[in-house]
């Protein structure tokens, strides 16, 4: 197959369905199976051509992934764990990014800008494989809330940091005042855009009980908030996140009809399944063409730096919470550390690296390798880690 076609998309969807069935029977992480399937498809004689671009991942697939995760979150659970998740997501991302950036600068010899941008983009986590393992093993509810909530917030933090560095690479002022202003605009503006778009669309949704219209309006909320925020230089990730939280926790009370809620959730579960399926299969296809990069010394160094950065973000910050009511159990900390997988957003940001970054090509290859390591090594070992820690329902209650 050459070039994108309906046949190509059909093959991807059929493959995703087969992988879903097989993964469930073998009790393997779904994302691991998808990446393996993508590698196999790419190595077939005819191959599969479906370019994994920044626009495709960032604009088409990211909004539904963020929105679906947000719409599944219960506001009460999210709010009760907001301090630890915000601590891990914002200072945690900053700590992890700095460690990776400094290590890349000194150990890999990358430019300061290239090292900083790699540190920012690789800080975004994707817990798809981890959440799948949680569902299969009935892991305690609070741990799942922590993993999902932190991932959503740190995606936003990583995207904001990367956007600021991209602006500097494009020639924007790098003064403290300018950076602080851009940071506030990106975060506050993104949240405001998401809340405003979702609130307006909920006003319309409240005038109907037609679940098809309600689904359509939530789709507009997910993509509209994202695109609006990005258009004005705000954080699209935070916009979609905010829109999803508003729809779930305000819309569920009044605007979205009781009979429509199940339809809306089912639609977004499918949308997330579709987006994850295509993205991870395409990741596998890209990895098949980058296998030589997986064995480079720079890759080993980068993986080590990412793990060190994640550990430095989780354990010291969690220690600060131990004397408080928000304390995180040490066993949960281990899962948060090892469960910091990388995925779609990290690759989207890597593909969005400005052309004037000297190490752009090498960073993209290394980013793909780090994602592959996290999916195959961390993702495959997560179920056994959860069992070994005794975090399944029979061994420990929430």
Protein Blocks (a to p, Z undefined) as FASTA:
>chain_A
ZZjdfklmmmmmmmmmmmmmmmmmnopafklmmmmmmmmmmmpmnlpaddddfklmmmmm
mmmmmmmmmmmpcfklmmmmmmmmmmmmmmmmmmmmmmmmmmmmmmnopafklmmmmmmm
mmpccfklmmmmmmmnopafklmmmmmmmmmmmmmmmmmmmmmmmmmmnopafbfklmmm
mmmmmmmmmmmmmmmmmmmmmmmmmmpcbfklmmmmmmmmmmmmmmmmmmnopafklmmm
mmmmmmmmmmmmmmpcfklmmmmmmmmmmmmmmmmmmmmmmmmmmmmmmmmmmmgmklmm
mmmmmmmmmmmmmmmmmmmmmmpmkbccfklmmmmmmmmccdfkmmmmmmmpcfklmklm
mmmmmmmmmmmmmmmmmmmmmmmmmmmnopafklocZZ
